Amino acid sequence: MAKTTSSSRSTAKGLSLHIGLNAVSPAAYGGWSGELAACEFDAKDMAAIATSRGMKSTVLLTKKGTRAQALAAMRKAAKQLRKGDFFFLTYSGHGGQVPDVTGEEADKQDETWCLYDGQLIDDELYFELSRFAAGVRILVFSDSCHSGTVTRNMPPQFDALKPVGRSKMMPISVGLRTYREHQAFYNKLQQDVAKAAGKASVVDPDSVLAQLAVNPRLTAIAKDFKASVILISGCQDNQTSMDGEHNGAFTEQVLKVWNHGTYRGNYAKFHAAVRAALPASQSPNLFTLGAAGRFVRQQPFTV
């Protein structure tokens, strides 16, 4: 009898991690609680898709969405998964920024996910994904926003006929205050990741969380990824991801296009359909890392 391998579709393992924060701890963000409405729903709905596709899911909601629990779940998955296996990671919540201390530009900003007790820096996420084994397929959905300089200088975009929604961008003043009060902590995080990755002299890939546009610095070191990664963000770099009452705008369209599993198409077409359903003010982006050519041509959420 032929020996089966983990790379065959019938034996591939699927794990998923879904993080949704409707608030953060004021103690970690200079008194700001960052209240949102739909992020827990987003996490639960993404976990439902994962479960329906045969994945074992972990869900971290608000107070359980801590740095320690998120990192532990990612590291556990990295240890368990092998070639041909699948890891689905989703985040719904605020996005922020901290000054980069390991790059070449003095004014460079690192993008973050605002977890309950502190921010997860994009350098950390990039490093955790790089620890997955060769041949593992990783899908990341980030229903969040990580504004760059352009966004910070833009007026809010909204439809005059509708009430203004809640943005998932951490306010600038909160970001500055949070970094000032926890500067040593965030600086050390970046330095530790740089040392662990052996890239202290290389500019870190801050676009992993930030809208995932094609970035020369990122593509130059993407070859370090042994896994195949697809990352889809909620909006472009100069836009804002919006919260909702029942789902974030991005997640709502993901659910609609997926349509309880009746969708037939690949990731590229899926992304295009989600993007077409959203207003011009919020256009999801897609980026890949590693050898993801075959991955992009698969039906979404296929273990």
Secondary structure, DSSP 4 states (H G I P E B T S, - for coil): -PPP-TTSTTT--EEEEEEE-S---GGGTTT-----SSHHHHHHHHHHHHHHTT-EEEEEEGGG--HHHHHHHHHHHHHH--TT-EEEEEEES-EEEEE-SSSS-TT-EEEEEEETTEEEEHHHHHHHHHTSPTT-EEEEEEES----HHHHTSPPP--TTS----B-BPPHHHHHHHHHHTHHHHHHHHHHHHHHHT-TTS---TTTTTTT---HHHHHHGGG--SEEEEEESS-TTS--B--SSS-HHHHHHHHHHGGGT--S-HHHHHHHHHHHS-TT----EEEESS-HHHHTSPTT--
